[in-house]
């Protein structure tokens, strides 16, 4: 029954959701045709000239991460917005995509109503949710409900389903040549196998460094391109769980001044680019950080003898970097609170959400 499923899921931990991700990705890829069919059909029927992606919190980070890939494969503008900053519509044939894993965000519901005159589709974690009920078209993200608060599999699954939706729509309309389709398919199909390896590599890295990671009182996460989206989501997860300040930056934006906040207690997590010029500069940034703080951690596909460095496996395609880099920050969020004795949730959170509700019918 649905109640038994929810009861079982509530017994799971953030760490268990973190570890489930490669299996979840595999299932989404296996069922991609049926999961993405509603989007492909909407794209075929509406023939949009621009896609507006709307989401809040983790969903906002997910749509930011998916938008460049959607543009790349569909050859049109895809713009991401939070519901609280609704876009102006100047195009002739917009298509609105509302992303909400929980399916009850009040501000997303308000945005749906605001843009009710335009074609819409909702991407949700559960078909039996308020957002799906109110939207003529809906599709499933493919990871199921994640009832722990901070989303782990929900983030990466959201990015994956949006990317695959664009890819399947492009395939159905013959927008891409066979070699490009094969390249995209191979990269995404490699994610689960790489993911299992990266789980093990990341857990070993955290075990080596957990004493130092437990001492960090604030974080900065830095990445270039798609890795910058992983940095933004990783920072959100650390804030939600370790409950210390954490900020994610795109690499060049960090160099334009924010690195002035570097101090002995600032933990730096640097997602190293594969682009030769950027790679050299990012490694120099991580090295500079070491001069002022002992908490400097680089994540890359290059083997290193530095115990603080995390070496991961990568597909070497930029659009899969979100899935490869975010795991390190997610694991900090999953395990460091337990080491520090920080409980899930808080009276502060409960008091704020009681006064300023964010979920329709309190998420029920």
Secondary structure by P-SEA (a helix, b strand, c coil): caaaaaaaaaaccaaaaaaaaaaaaaaaaaaccccaaaaaaaaaaacccbbbbbbcaaaaaaaaaaaaaaaaaacbbbbbbcccbbbbbcccbbbbbbbbcccccaaaaaaaaaacccccccccccccccccccccbbbbcccccccccccaaaaaaaaaaaaaaaaaaaaaaccccaaaaaaaaaaaaaaaaaaaaaaaaaaaaaaacaaaaaacccbbbbbcaaaaaaaaaaaaaaaaccccbbbbbccccccccccccccccbbbbbbccccaaaaaaaaaaaaaaaacccccccccccccccccbbbbbbcccccccccccaaaaaaaaaccccccccccccaaaaaaaaaccccccccc
